Amino acid sequence: MRRPVALRLQAALGTLALAAATGVALAMPEAAAAAGGATGYATQNGGTTGGAGGQTVRATTGTAIHQALCGRADSATPITIEVEGTINHGNTSAVSGDSCSTAADKIELKQISNVTIVGVGGGAVFDQLGIHIRESSNIIIQNVTVRNVKKSGSPTSNGGDAIGMESDVRNVWVDHTTLEASGGESAGYDGLFDMKDNTRYVTLSYSVLRNSGRGGLIGSSESDVSNGYVTFHHNKYENIDSRTPLLRGGTSHIYNNHYVSLNESGINSRAGAKAKVDNNYFEDSKDVLGTFYTDQAGYWQVGGNIFDNVTWSEPGDDTNPAGPDPRSNTTVSIPYSYALDDASCVPAVVAATAGANKGLKVSDGGCAPQSPDPTPTDPDPTDPTEPSPDPTDPTDPPSGTNLSLGAGADGSSKASGTSYGNVRDGDPATYWSPAGTTGSVSVKWPSPTTVAKVRIREAAGSEGAIRSYRLVDHGTGRVLATGSDAGVASFPAVSLTKITLEITGASGTPRVAEFETYAG
Protein backbone atom coordinates (compact mmCIF):
# COMPACT_ATOMS: atom_id res chain seq x y z
CA MET A 1 0.00 0.00 0.00
CA ARG A 2 1.25 3.48 -0.84
CA ARG A 3 2.38 5.56 2.10
CA PRO A 4 0.35 8.66 2.95
CA VAL A 5 1.33 11.56 0.76
CA ALA A 6 3.22 14.19 2.73
CA LEU A 7 2.19 16.99 0.45
CA ARG A 8 0.36 17.13 -2.85
CA LEU A 9 0.35 20.13 -5.15
CA GLN A 10 -2.46 20.12 -7.65
CA ALA A 11 -1.48 20.49 -11.30
CA ALA A 12 -1.31 24.18 -12.10
CA LEU A 13 -0.42 23.89 -15.73
CA GLY A 14 -2.71 22.51 -18.42
CA THR A 15 -1.60 20.33 -21.24
CA LEU A 16 0.42 22.31 -23.77
CA ALA A 17 0.93 21.60 -27.43
CA LEU A 18 3.13 18.62 -28.22
CA ALA A 19 6.65 19.51 -29.19
CA ALA A 20 7.32 20.05 -32.86
CA ALA A 21 10.32 17.78 -33.12
CA THR A 22 12.93 17.16 -35.73
CA GLY A 23 12.31 13.72 -37.21
CA VAL A 24 14.99 11.02 -37.11
CA ALA A 25 13.90 7.70 -38.60
CA LEU A 26 16.56 5.23 -39.59
CA ALA A 27 15.88 1.85 -41.17
CA MET A 28 17.22 -1.21 -39.42
CA PRO A 29 16.53 -4.93 -39.57
CA GLU A 30 16.16 -5.99 -35.93
CA ALA A 31 14.90 -3.10 -33.80
CA ALA A 32 13.71 0.46 -34.13
CA ALA A 33 16.63 2.80 -34.75
CA ALA A 34 16.82 6.42 -33.61
CA ALA A 35 13.09 7.08 -33.72
CA GLY A 36 10.98 10.17 -33.26
CA GLY A 37 12.84 13.41 -32.92
CA ALA A 38 14.71 15.46 -30.37
CA THR A 39 12.71 17.21 -27.68
CA GLY A 40 13.36 20.01 -25.23
CA TYR A 41 16.37 22.29 -25.51
CA ALA A 42 18.01 19.91 -27.99
CA THR A 43 15.52 21.25 -30.55
CA GLN A 44 16.95 24.76 -30.22
CA ASN A 45 20.11 26.28 -31.74
CA GLY A 46 19.37 24.67 -35.10
CA GLY A 47 18.11 21.35 -33.70
CA THR A 48 19.65 17.93 -33.11
CA THR A 49 19.43 15.32 -35.86
CA GLY A 50 22.59 13.27 -35.26
CA GLY A 51 23.57 11.12 -38.22
CA ALA A 52 20.27 11.48 -40.11
CA GLY A 53 20.81 11.43 -43.86
CA GLY A 54 24.15 9.68 -43.64
CA GLN A 55 25.39 6.12 -43.84
CA THR A 56 24.26 3.48 -41.34
CA VAL A 57 26.79 0.91 -40.11
CA ARG A 58 26.84 -1.83 -37.47
CA ALA A 59 29.32 -2.26 -34.63
CA THR A 60 29.71 -4.99 -32.02
CA THR A 61 32.93 -3.70 -30.44
CA GLY A 62 34.19 -0.36 -29.23
CA THR A 63 36.96 -0.54 -31.80
CA ALA A 64 34.35 -0.89 -34.53
CA ILE A 65 32.57 2.23 -33.24
CA HIS A 66 35.83 4.14 -33.45
CA GLN A 67 36.54 2.68 -36.89
CA ALA A 68 33.17 3.90 -38.13
CA LEU A 69 33.92 7.42 -36.89
CA CYS A 70 37.41 7.40 -38.35
CA GLY A 71 36.29 5.98 -41.69
CA ARG A 72 34.13 8.97 -42.58
CA ALA A 73 35.11 11.40 -45.31
CA ASP A 74 35.53 14.10 -42.66
CA SER A 75 34.61 14.79 -39.05
CA ALA A 76 31.21 16.23 -40.01
CA THR A 77 30.02 13.49 -42.38
CA PRO A 78 26.70 12.19 -40.95
CA ILE A 79 26.72 8.61 -39.70
CA THR A 80 24.46 6.34 -37.67
CA ILE A 81 26.23 3.58 -35.76
CA GLU A 82 23.98 0.69 -34.75
CA VAL A 83 25.49 -1.08 -31.74
CA GLU A 84 24.72 -4.57 -30.50
CA GLY A 85 26.42 -6.59 -27.78
CA THR A 86 28.74 -5.67 -24.91
CA ILE A 87 31.28 -2.92 -25.41
CA ASN A 88 34.14 -3.07 -22.90
CA HIS A 89 37.83 -2.37 -22.40
CA GLY A 90 38.81 -5.66 -24.01
CA ASN A 91 37.26 -4.78 -27.36
CA THR A 92 37.80 -1.02 -27.45
CA SER A 93 41.00 0.31 -28.99
CA ALA A 94 42.02 3.74 -30.19
CA VAL A 95 41.75 4.23 -33.94
CA SER A 96 43.52 6.95 -35.91
CA GLY A 97 42.13 9.02 -38.74
CA ASP A 98 41.59 12.54 -40.04
CA SER A 99 37.90 12.43 -39.07
CA CYS A 100 38.30 11.31 -35.45
CA SER A 101 40.32 11.51 -32.25
CA THR A 102 39.74 8.38 -30.18
CA ALA A 103 41.02 6.72 -27.01
CA ALA A 104 41.24 3.12 -25.85
CA ASP A 105 39.65 3.58 -22.43
CA LYS A 106 36.37 5.19 -23.48
CA ILE A 107 34.06 5.73 -26.43
CA GLU A 108 35.46 9.03 -27.60
CA LEU A 109 33.25 11.47 -29.52
CA LYS A 110 35.80 14.25 -29.78
CA GLN A 111 35.94 17.14 -32.26
CA ILE A 112 33.21 15.61 -34.42
CA SER A 113 29.59 16.25 -35.36
CA ASN A 114 26.49 14.66 -36.87
CA VAL A 115 26.63 11.24 -35.18
CA THR A 116 23.97 8.87 -33.87
CA ILE A 117 24.80 5.89 -31.65
CA VAL A 118 21.79 3.62 -31.18
CA GLY A 119 21.41 0.22 -29.56
CA VAL A 120 19.74 -2.45 -31.70
CA GLY A 121 18.88 -6.14 -31.74
CA GLY A 122 19.52 -7.81 -28.40
CA GLY A 123 20.72 -4.54 -26.88
CA ALA A 124 23.89 -2.51 -26.44
CA VAL A 125 25.74 -2.47 -23.10
CA PHE A 126 28.76 -0.28 -22.42
CA ASP A 127 30.27 -2.19 -19.51
CA GLN A 128 32.68 -0.20 -17.31
CA LEU A 129 33.29 2.01 -20.36
CA GLY A 130 31.98 5.57 -20.49
CA ILE A 131 30.90 7.72 -23.44
CA HIS A 132 32.89 10.97 -23.65
CA ILE A 133 31.63 13.90 -25.75
CA ARG A 134 34.15 16.72 -26.14
CA GLU A 135 34.24 19.71 -28.52
CA SER A 136 31.44 18.12 -30.53
CA SER A 137 27.93 18.92 -31.74
CA ASN A 138 24.74 17.34 -33.07
CA ILE A 139 25.05 14.00 -31.26
CA ILE A 140 22.29 11.47 -30.51
CA ILE A 141 22.72 8.56 -28.09
CA GLN A 142 19.70 6.28 -27.89
CA ASN A 143 18.65 2.90 -26.50
CA VAL A 144 21.91 1.94 -24.78
CA THR A 145 22.94 0.87 -21.27
CA VAL A 146 26.08 2.31 -19.67
CA ARG A 147 27.04 0.71 -16.38
CA ASN A 148 29.69 0.69 -13.65
CA VAL A 149 32.06 3.32 -15.05
CA LYS A 150 34.81 4.03 -12.50
CA LYS A 151 37.15 6.93 -11.80
CA SER A 152 39.23 4.91 -9.33
CA GLY A 153 40.00 1.24 -8.95
CA SER A 154 40.18 -0.89 -12.08
CA PRO A 155 39.36 -0.47 -14.84
CA THR A 156 38.79 3.28 -15.03
CA SER A 157 37.09 5.20 -17.80
CA ASN A 158 35.88 8.71 -18.64
CA GLY A 159 36.63 10.15 -15.19
CA GLY A 160 33.98 7.89 -13.73
CA ASP A 161 31.08 9.36 -15.74
CA ALA A 162 28.67 7.11 -17.62
CA ILE A 163 28.08 9.92 -20.13
CA GLY A 164 30.23 13.03 -19.83
CA MET A 165 30.24 16.20 -21.92
CA GLU A 166 32.78 19.01 -21.78
CA SER A 167 34.47 21.78 -23.75
CA ASP A 168 32.17 23.61 -26.15
CA VAL A 169 29.61 20.85 -26.67
CA ARG A 170 26.40 21.76 -28.49
CA ASN A 171 23.14 19.96 -29.25
CA VAL A 172 23.09 16.51 -27.68
CA TRP A 173 20.01 14.32 -27.30
CA VAL A 174 20.33 11.32 -24.96
CA ASP A 175 17.19 9.22 -25.06
CA HIS A 176 15.92 5.88 -23.71
CA THR A 177 19.16 5.01 -21.96
CA THR A 178 19.91 3.15 -18.74
CA LEU A 179 22.76 4.70 -16.76
CA GLU A 180 23.74 2.88 -13.60
CA ALA A 181 26.51 2.29 -11.09
CA SER A 182 27.00 -0.04 -8.15
CA GLY A 183 27.79 2.51 -5.47
CA GLY A 184 29.08 5.96 -4.72
CA GLU A 185 32.37 7.84 -4.80
CA SER A 186 33.94 5.64 -2.12
CA ALA A 187 33.37 2.64 -4.40
CA GLY A 188 35.10 4.40 -7.29
CA TYR A 189 32.13 5.85 -9.20
CA ASP A 190 31.33 9.45 -10.09
CA GLY A 191 28.43 10.97 -12.05
CA LEU A 192 26.01 9.30 -14.42
CA PHE A 193 25.33 12.32 -16.64
CA ASP A 194 27.73 15.29 -16.41
CA MET A 195 27.99 18.52 -18.44
CA LYS A 196 30.67 21.15 -18.01
CA ASP A 197 32.89 23.77 -19.65
CA ASN A 198 30.41 25.42 -22.01
CA THR A 199 27.99 22.58 -22.80
CA ARG A 200 24.61 23.75 -24.09
CA TYR A 201 21.35 22.64 -25.71
CA VAL A 202 21.08 19.16 -24.26
CA THR A 203 18.08 16.91 -23.58
CA LEU A 204 17.98 13.77 -21.41
CA SER A 205 14.70 11.96 -21.96
CA TYR A 206 13.05 8.62 -21.11
CA SER A 207 16.11 7.34 -19.27
CA VAL A 208 16.79 5.47 -16.02
CA LEU A 209 19.56 6.66 -13.67
CA ARG A 210 20.08 4.46 -10.63
CA ASN A 211 22.26 3.08 -7.83
CA SER A 212 24.82 5.88 -7.80
CA GLY A 213 26.10 8.45 -5.37
CA ARG A 214 25.74 11.18 -7.99
CA GLY A 215 23.10 11.53 -10.67
CA GLY A 216 24.85 14.26 -12.63
CA LEU A 217 25.80 17.90 -12.82
CA ILE A 218 25.79 21.00 -14.97
CA GLY A 219 29.01 22.90 -14.21
CA SER A 220 32.12 21.52 -12.55
CA SER A 221 32.51 24.34 -10.01
CA GLU A 222 30.77 27.50 -8.80
CA SER A 223 32.71 29.43 -11.45
CA ASP A 224 31.80 27.08 -14.33
CA VAL A 225 28.50 28.77 -15.19
CA SER A 226 28.80 28.81 -19.00
CA ASN A 227 26.62 25.71 -19.35
CA GLY A 228 22.89 25.45 -19.64
CA TYR A 229 19.73 25.11 -21.63
CA VAL A 230 19.23 21.50 -20.59
CA THR A 231 15.94 19.57 -20.49
CA PHE A 232 15.27 16.54 -18.30
CA HIS A 233 11.94 14.80 -18.92
CA HIS A 234 10.33 11.42 -18.33
CA ASN A 235 13.39 10.05 -16.55
CA LYS A 236 13.52 7.86 -13.46
CA TYR A 237 16.11 8.62 -10.78
CA GLU A 238 16.28 5.75 -8.28
CA ASN A 239 18.53 5.15 -5.27
CA ILE A 240 20.70 8.20 -5.88
CA ASP A 241 22.42 10.08 -3.06
CA SER A 242 22.45 13.54 -4.67
CA ARG A 243 22.74 15.62 -7.88
CA THR A 244 19.52 14.83 -9.71
CA PRO A 245 20.91 17.08 -11.11
CA LEU A 246 23.28 19.62 -9.55
CA LEU A 247 22.87 22.92 -11.45
CA ARG A 248 25.52 25.62 -11.47
CA GLY A 249 24.33 28.58 -13.51
CA GLY A 250 22.33 28.31 -16.69
CA THR A 251 18.71 27.35 -17.28
CA SER A 252 17.12 23.92 -17.01
CA HIS A 253 13.66 22.52 -17.61
CA ILE A 254 12.79 19.50 -15.45
CA TYR A 255 9.40 17.91 -16.02
CA ASN A 256 7.54 14.59 -15.71
CA ASN A 257 10.39 12.79 -13.96
CA HIS A 258 9.93 10.15 -11.27
CA TYR A 259 12.30 10.41 -8.30
CA VAL A 260 12.51 7.49 -5.86
CA SER A 261 14.89 7.14 -2.90
CA LEU A 262 16.96 10.30 -3.21
CA ASN A 263 18.96 9.72 -0.08
CA GLU A 264 20.61 13.09 0.65
CA SER A 265 19.35 15.70 -1.81
CA GLY A 266 17.81 15.98 -5.26
CA ILE A 267 17.61 18.93 -7.65
CA ASN A 268 20.34 21.23 -6.33
CA SER A 269 20.06 24.66 -7.95
CA ARG A 270 22.96 26.93 -7.04
CA ALA A 271 25.33 29.64 -8.29
CA GLY A 272 22.53 31.53 -10.03
CA ALA A 273 21.01 28.58 -11.85
CA LYS A 274 17.34 28.70 -12.80
CA ALA A 275 15.16 25.59 -13.06
CA LYS A 276 11.57 25.21 -14.16
CA VAL A 277 10.30 22.15 -12.29
CA ASP A 278 6.96 20.90 -13.64
CA ASN A 279 4.73 17.92 -12.84
CA ASN A 280 7.35 15.63 -11.34
CA TYR A 281 6.65 12.88 -8.81
CA PHE A 282 9.02 12.79 -5.81
CA GLU A 283 8.74 9.70 -3.61
CA ASP A 284 10.39 8.35 -0.42
CA SER A 285 13.15 10.97 -0.59
CA LYS A 286 14.89 13.78 1.23
CA ASP A 287 15.45 17.44 0.26
CA VAL A 288 14.37 16.90 -3.34
CA LEU A 289 14.70 20.57 -4.34
CA GLY A 290 16.68 23.54 -3.11
CA THR A 291 20.19 24.96 -2.76
CA PHE A 292 22.53 22.65 -0.83
CA TYR A 293 26.18 22.57 0.26
CA THR A 294 26.81 26.20 -0.75
CA ASP A 295 25.81 29.74 0.14
CA GLN A 296 25.54 30.69 -3.55
CA ALA A 297 21.82 30.63 -4.20
CA GLY A 298 20.00 29.11 -7.14
CA TYR A 299 16.39 29.56 -8.18
CA TRP A 300 13.34 27.57 -9.23
CA GLN A 301 9.84 27.86 -10.61
CA VAL A 302 7.57 25.03 -9.47
CA GLY A 303 4.15 23.80 -10.50
CA GLY A 304 2.13 20.60 -10.59
CA ASN A 305 4.60 18.45 -8.63
CA ILE A 306 3.66 15.70 -6.15
CA PHE A 307 5.74 15.15 -3.00
CA ASP A 308 5.04 11.68 -1.61
CA ASN A 309 6.76 10.89 1.72
CA VAL A 310 9.40 13.58 1.23
CA THR A 311 11.32 14.91 4.24
CA TRP A 312 13.02 18.30 4.46
CA SER A 313 16.01 19.62 6.40
CA GLU A 314 15.96 22.78 8.46
CA PRO A 315 17.46 25.81 6.64
CA GLY A 316 21.07 26.59 7.47
CA ASP A 317 24.10 28.56 6.27
CA ASP A 318 24.67 26.24 3.30
CA THR A 319 21.26 24.53 3.17
CA ASN A 320 18.20 26.15 1.65
CA PRO A 321 15.55 23.50 0.98
CA ALA A 322 12.56 24.50 -1.13
CA GLY A 323 10.14 22.59 1.17
CA PRO A 324 8.14 21.63 3.06
CA ASP A 325 5.95 24.02 1.04
CA PRO A 326 7.86 24.54 -2.23
CA ARG A 327 7.14 27.85 -3.89
CA SER A 328 8.61 29.60 -6.91
CA ASN A 329 11.32 32.22 -6.40
CA THR A 330 11.85 33.02 -10.10
CA THR A 331 10.18 32.65 -13.48
CA VAL A 332 11.61 30.71 -16.39
CA SER A 333 10.52 31.14 -20.00
CA ILE A 334 10.62 27.96 -22.11
CA PRO A 335 11.16 28.58 -25.86
CA TYR A 336 9.76 25.28 -27.17
CA SER A 337 6.36 23.59 -26.92
CA TYR A 338 5.90 20.45 -24.83
CA ALA A 339 3.13 18.24 -23.46
CA LEU A 340 2.80 17.65 -19.72
CA ASP A 341 1.55 14.44 -18.19
CA ASP A 342 -0.25 15.01 -14.91
CA ALA A 343 2.13 14.25 -12.05
CA SER A 344 -0.21 11.60 -10.64
CA CYS A 345 0.40 9.31 -13.61
CA VAL A 346 4.13 9.97 -13.96
CA PRO A 347 5.27 6.81 -12.08
CA ALA A 348 3.24 4.58 -14.41
CA VAL A 349 4.17 6.45 -17.58
CA VAL A 350 7.88 6.51 -16.75
CA ALA A 351 7.86 2.82 -15.76
CA ALA A 352 6.44 1.94 -19.18
CA THR A 353 8.71 4.18 -21.24
CA ALA A 354 12.05 4.98 -19.58
CA GLY A 355 15.26 3.03 -20.11
CA ALA A 356 16.97 1.02 -22.81
CA ASN A 357 15.18 -1.84 -24.57
CA LYS A 358 11.70 -0.53 -23.74
CA GLY A 359 10.60 -0.17 -27.37
CA LEU A 360 11.35 3.59 -27.47
CA LYS A 361 7.86 4.29 -26.14
CA VAL A 362 6.98 7.91 -25.35
CA SER A 363 4.12 9.95 -23.91
CA ASP A 364 2.06 12.62 -25.65
CA GLY A 365 0.84 14.20 -22.43
CA GLY A 366 -2.23 11.98 -22.14
CA CYS A 367 -0.79 9.66 -19.48
CA ALA A 368 -0.76 6.76 -21.96
CA PRO A 369 2.53 5.43 -23.40
CA GLN A 370 2.73 5.53 -27.18
CA SER A 371 4.90 3.48 -29.50
CA PRO A 372 7.07 5.50 -31.88
CA ASP A 373 5.96 5.87 -35.47
CA PRO A 374 7.01 2.75 -37.40
CA THR A 375 10.00 3.18 -39.64
CA PRO A 376 10.49 1.29 -42.87
CA THR A 377 12.47 -1.93 -42.66
CA ASP A 378 15.42 -2.33 -44.99
CA PRO A 379 17.21 -5.66 -45.33
CA ASP A 380 20.56 -3.89 -45.57
CA PRO A 381 21.12 -0.92 -43.24
CA THR A 382 24.16 0.19 -45.22
CA ASP A 383 22.29 1.21 -48.37
CA PRO A 384 18.49 1.38 -48.72
CA THR A 385 18.72 1.10 -52.51
CA GLU A 386 20.85 -2.03 -52.50
CA PRO A 387 19.59 -5.59 -51.79
CA SER A 388 20.99 -7.57 -48.90
CA PRO A 389 24.15 -9.50 -49.82
CA ASP A 390 23.37 -13.08 -50.72
CA PRO A 391 25.90 -15.55 -49.33
CA THR A 392 26.72 -18.27 -51.80
CA ASP A 393 26.87 -21.96 -51.06
CA PRO A 394 29.46 -22.23 -48.26
CA THR A 395 30.78 -25.45 -49.79
CA ASP A 396 31.31 -23.90 -53.26
CA PRO A 397 35.00 -22.90 -53.48
CA PRO A 398 35.62 -19.67 -55.41
CA SER A 399 37.84 -19.56 -58.48
CA GLY A 400 40.58 -17.12 -59.38
CA THR A 401 43.49 -15.72 -57.41
CA ASN A 402 43.36 -15.57 -53.65
CA LEU A 403 44.14 -11.87 -53.14
CA SER A 404 45.01 -12.43 -49.47
CA LEU A 405 48.25 -14.22 -50.33
CA GLY A 406 51.07 -11.77 -49.67
CA ALA A 407 48.73 -9.12 -48.22
CA GLY A 408 48.99 -7.69 -44.71
CA ALA A 409 46.88 -8.62 -41.70
CA ASP A 410 45.91 -7.26 -38.30
CA GLY A 411 43.05 -7.59 -35.83
CA SER A 412 41.40 -6.71 -32.54
CA SER A 413 42.81 -9.53 -30.42
CA LYS A 414 44.59 -12.85 -30.69
CA ALA A 415 44.96 -15.86 -28.49
CA SER A 416 48.41 -16.75 -27.21
CA GLY A 417 50.50 -18.58 -29.79
CA THR A 418 48.42 -17.50 -32.80
CA SER A 419 49.10 -14.88 -35.46
CA TYR A 420 46.99 -12.59 -37.65
CA GLY A 421 49.26 -13.44 -40.55
CA ASN A 422 48.24 -17.09 -40.39
CA VAL A 423 44.93 -16.25 -42.10
CA ARG A 424 46.60 -15.13 -45.34
CA ASP A 425 49.62 -17.45 -45.62
CA GLY A 426 47.97 -20.18 -47.69
CA ASP A 427 48.70 -22.80 -45.04
CA PRO A 428 45.51 -24.35 -43.55
CA ALA A 429 47.54 -25.93 -40.74
CA THR A 430 48.22 -22.52 -39.15
CA TYR A 431 45.45 -20.33 -37.74
CA TRP A 432 44.40 -17.21 -35.84
CA SER A 433 42.10 -17.34 -32.81
CA PRO A 434 40.59 -14.38 -30.95
CA ALA A 435 41.33 -13.99 -27.26
CA GLY A 436 37.76 -15.10 -26.55
CA THR A 437 34.81 -16.41 -28.52
CA THR A 438 34.48 -13.20 -30.55
CA GLY A 439 36.94 -10.88 -32.23
CA SER A 440 38.06 -9.57 -35.60
CA VAL A 441 40.85 -10.13 -38.08
CA SER A 442 41.58 -8.09 -41.20
CA VAL A 443 43.36 -8.52 -44.53
CA LYS A 444 44.80 -5.31 -45.97
CA TRP A 445 46.60 -4.02 -49.04
CA PRO A 446 48.78 -0.93 -49.70
CA SER A 447 46.46 0.26 -52.50
CA PRO A 448 42.74 -0.16 -53.32
CA THR A 449 41.85 -3.73 -54.28
CA THR A 450 38.56 -4.98 -55.70
CA VAL A 451 36.93 -7.75 -53.67
CA ALA A 452 33.60 -9.46 -54.34
CA LYS A 453 33.89 -12.81 -52.61
CA VAL A 454 35.55 -14.28 -49.53
CA ARG A 455 36.13 -17.76 -48.20
CA ILE A 456 36.53 -18.37 -44.47
CA ARG A 457 38.22 -21.69 -43.68
CA GLU A 458 38.31 -23.05 -40.14
CA ALA A 459 41.24 -25.14 -38.91
CA ALA A 460 40.86 -28.90 -38.80
CA GLY A 461 39.04 -30.01 -35.67
CA SER A 462 37.26 -26.68 -35.10
CA GLU A 463 34.84 -26.72 -38.02
CA GLY A 464 31.45 -25.29 -37.10
CA ALA A 465 32.69 -23.19 -34.18
CA ILE A 466 31.80 -19.93 -35.96
CA ARG A 467 28.07 -19.35 -35.56
CA SER A 468 27.72 -15.77 -36.83
CA TYR A 469 29.96 -13.22 -38.50
CA ARG A 470 29.98 -10.11 -40.64
CA LEU A 471 32.35 -8.80 -43.28
CA VAL A 472 33.10 -5.08 -43.05
CA ASP A 473 34.80 -2.56 -45.32
CA HIS A 474 37.23 -1.16 -42.77
CA GLY A 475 37.52 2.19 -44.52
CA THR A 476 33.82 3.02 -44.46
CA GLY A 477 32.45 0.72 -41.77
CA ARG A 478 29.98 -0.68 -44.28
CA VAL A 479 28.72 -4.21 -43.66
CA LEU A 480 29.34 -6.15 -46.90
CA ALA A 481 27.85 -9.50 -45.89
CA THR A 482 26.75 -11.52 -42.87
CA GLY A 483 26.68 -15.25 -42.31
CA SER A 484 25.90 -17.97 -39.78
CA ASP A 485 28.63 -20.45 -40.76
CA ALA A 486 32.14 -20.22 -42.14
CA GLY A 487 32.49 -20.79 -45.86
CA VAL A 488 31.97 -18.61 -48.94
CA ALA A 489 30.13 -15.29 -49.09
CA SER A 490 29.76 -12.96 -52.05
CA PHE A 491 28.64 -9.34 -52.35
CA PRO A 492 28.66 -6.55 -54.94
CA ALA A 493 32.27 -5.82 -55.90
CA VAL A 494 33.85 -3.09 -53.79
CA SER A 495 37.24 -1.38 -53.97
CA LEU A 496 38.89 -1.22 -50.56
CA THR A 497 42.23 -1.36 -48.80
CA LYS A 498 41.17 -3.41 -45.80
CA ILE A 499 38.41 -5.97 -45.19
CA THR A 500 37.56 -7.17 -41.70
CA LEU A 501 36.02 -10.44 -40.53
CA GLU A 502 34.08 -9.78 -37.31
CA ILE A 503 33.12 -12.99 -35.49
CA THR A 504 30.04 -12.10 -33.45
CA GLY A 505 29.06 -15.52 -32.16
CA ALA A 506 30.80 -18.86 -31.67
CA SER A 507 30.65 -22.13 -29.78
CA GLY A 508 34.04 -22.31 -28.16
CA THR A 509 37.12 -20.55 -29.47
CA PRO A 510 37.14 -20.14 -33.28
CA ARG A 511 40.23 -21.05 -35.30
CA VAL A 512 40.43 -19.24 -38.65
CA ALA A 513 42.95 -21.01 -40.86
CA GLU A 514 42.45 -18.87 -43.98
CA PHE A 515 40.65 -15.60 -44.77
CA GLU A 516 40.70 -15.78 -48.57
CA THR A 517 39.59 -12.88 -50.77
CA TYR A 518 38.68 -12.88 -54.47
CA ALA A 519 37.81 -10.33 -57.13
CA GLY A 520 34.82 -12.33 -58.37
Salt bridges, closest charged atoms under 4 A:
GLU30 OE2 - ARG58 NH1 3.42
GLU82 OE1 - ARG58 NE 2.39
GLU84 OE1 - ARG58 NH1 3.79
ASP105 OD1 - LYS106 NZ 2.99
GLU108 OE1 - HIS132 ND1 2.53
ASP127 OD1 - ARG147 NE 3.08
GLU135 OE2 - ARG134 NE 3.36
GLU166 OE2 - HIS132 NE2 2.91
GLU166 OE1 - ARG134 NH1 3.26
ASP175 OD2 - HIS176 ND1 2.71
GLU180 OE1 - ARG210 NE 2.72
GLU185 OE2 - LYS151 NZ 2.82
GLU185 OE1 - ARG214 NH2 3.02
ASP190 OD1 - ARG214 NH1 2.71
GLU222 OE1 - ARG248 NE 2.64
GLU222 OE1 - ARG270 NE 3.34
GLU238 OE1 - LYS236 NZ 3.74
ASP278 OD2 - HIS253 NE2 3.08
ASP278 OD1 - LYS276 NZ 3.62
GLU283 OE2 - ARG2 NH1 2.70
GLU283 OE1 - HIS258 NE2 2.83
ASP284 OD1 - ARG3 NH1 3.61
ASP308 OD2 - ARG2 NH1 2.73
ASP325 OD2 - ARG327 NH2 2.91
ASP341 OD2 - HIS234 NE2 2.73
GLU386 OE2 - ARG478 NH2 2.14
ASP410 OD2 - LYS444 NZ 3.05
ASP410 OD2 - LYS498 NZ 2.90
GLU502 OE1 - ARG470 NH1 3.93
GLU516 OE1 - ARG455 NH1 3.96
GLU516 OE2 - ARG457 NH1 3.09
